Amino acid sequence: MVEEKDIELGAEDSKALEILVQNLNFFQFSTDDGVIGKDGDEWILEGVSWGRYHVAKRWCASASMYNPDKRGLTAFLALCKFLLNKSSLSERPMNKGHKLI
């Protein structure tokens, strides 16, 4: 891990996060969609609710050549973008100089 931060969300952002998680139906979202490759990025979301743990991972989730819309990743990407935007990381994730999301 290169960087770690704790972020406190206000009421409005907390509600927005709740809606994004519900839109994704995260705890029923499959762990993996079977799309893999030898190069690219992999996004992993982990969550715990009421003692229940779930993980979802997607390879090249935002790459247009891997059809994110056809793969049903619209809600997944919306949640990833929200979390990334709220993270206040020093640098956005990149692959070979290109922003990932």
C-alpha positions as CSV (number, residue, x, y, z in Angstrom):
1,M,0.0,0.0,0.0
2,V,1.4,3.3,-1.0
3,E,-1.0,5.6,0.7
4,E,-3.6,5.3,3.4
5,K,-6.2,7.9,4.6
6,D,-9.2,7.9,6.8
7,I,-12.0,10.1,5.4
8,E,-15.1,11.2,7.3
9,L,-18.2,11.6,5.1
10,G,-20.8,14.2,5.9
11,A,-24.5,13.3,5.9
12,E,-25.0,14.1,2.2
13,D,-22.1,12.1,1.1
14,S,-23.0,9.2,3.4
15,K,-26.5,9.1,1.8
16,A,-25.0,9.3,-1.7
17,L,-22.7,6.3,-0.8
18,E,-25.6,4.3,0.5
19,I,-27.5,4.9,-2.7
20,L,-24.5,3.9,-4.9
21,V,-24.1,0.6,-2.9
22,Q,-27.8,-0.1,-3.2
23,N,-27.8,0.7,-6.9
24,L,-25.0,-1.8,-7.4
25,N,-26.8,-4.3,-5.1
26,F,-23.3,-4.9,-3.8
27,F,-24.0,-7.9,-1.6
28,Q,-25.6,-9.8,-4.5
29,F,-23.1,-8.5,-7.1
30,S,-21.0,-11.4,-8.3
31,T,-17.5,-11.6,-6.9
32,D,-15.9,-12.0,-10.4
33,D,-17.3,-11.8,-14.0
34,G,-14.7,-14.1,-15.5
35,V,-13.0,-11.4,-17.6
36,I,-9.3,-11.6,-17.2
37,G,-6.2,-10.5,-19.1
38,K,-2.4,-10.4,-19.0
39,D,-2.2,-6.6,-18.7
40,G,-4.5,-3.9,-17.3
41,D,-6.0,-2.8,-14.1
42,E,-8.1,-4.7,-11.6
43,W,-10.6,-3.0,-9.3
44,I,-11.5,-4.6,-6.0
45,L,-14.3,-3.5,-3.7
46,E,-14.7,-5.0,-0.3
47,G,-17.6,-4.5,2.1
48,V,-19.0,-5.6,5.5
49,S,-22.6,-5.1,6.6
50,W,-24.2,-6.8,9.6
51,G,-21.3,-9.1,10.0
52,R,-21.5,-10.2,6.3
53,Y,-18.4,-9.8,4.1
54,H,-18.4,-9.5,0.3
55,V,-15.8,-8.7,-2.3
56,A,-16.2,-7.8,-6.0
57,K,-13.4,-7.6,-8.5
58,R,-13.4,-6.6,-12.1
59,W,-10.5,-6.5,-14.6
60,C,-10.3,-3.4,-16.8
61,A,-13.7,-2.3,-15.6
62,S,-13.5,1.1,-17.3
63,A,-11.7,0.1,-20.5
64,S,-14.1,0.6,-23.4
65,M,-12.6,-2.3,-25.4
66,Y,-13.9,-4.6,-22.7
67,N,-17.5,-3.3,-22.9
68,P,-18.2,-2.1,-19.4
69,D,-21.8,-1.4,-20.3
70,K,-22.4,-4.9,-21.7
71,R,-20.7,-6.3,-18.6
72,G,-23.2,-4.4,-16.3
73,L,-20.5,-2.3,-14.8
74,T,-22.2,1.1,-14.8
75,A,-23.2,1.0,-11.1
76,F,-19.8,-0.6,-10.2
77,L,-17.9,2.2,-11.9
78,A,-20.2,4.9,-10.4
79,L,-19.3,3.6,-6.9
80,C,-15.6,3.3,-7.7
81,K,-15.5,6.9,-9.0
82,F,-17.3,8.2,-5.9
83,L,-14.9,6.5,-3.6
84,L,-11.9,7.6,-5.6
85,N,-13.2,11.2,-5.7
86,K,-13.8,11.2,-1.9
87,S,-10.5,9.6,-1.1
88,S,-8.4,12.7,-1.6
89,L,-5.4,10.6,-2.7
90,S,-2.3,12.4,-3.7
91,E,-2.4,10.9,-7.2
92,R,-5.1,9.3,-9.3
93,P,-4.5,5.6,-10.2
94,M,-2.8,5.3,-13.6
95,N,-1.7,2.6,-16.0
96,K,1.1,3.4,-18.4
97,G,0.4,7.1,-17.9
98,H,-3.4,6.9,-18.5
99,K,-6.0,7.7,-15.8
100,L,-7.9,4.5,-15.0
101,I,-11.2,6.0,-14.0
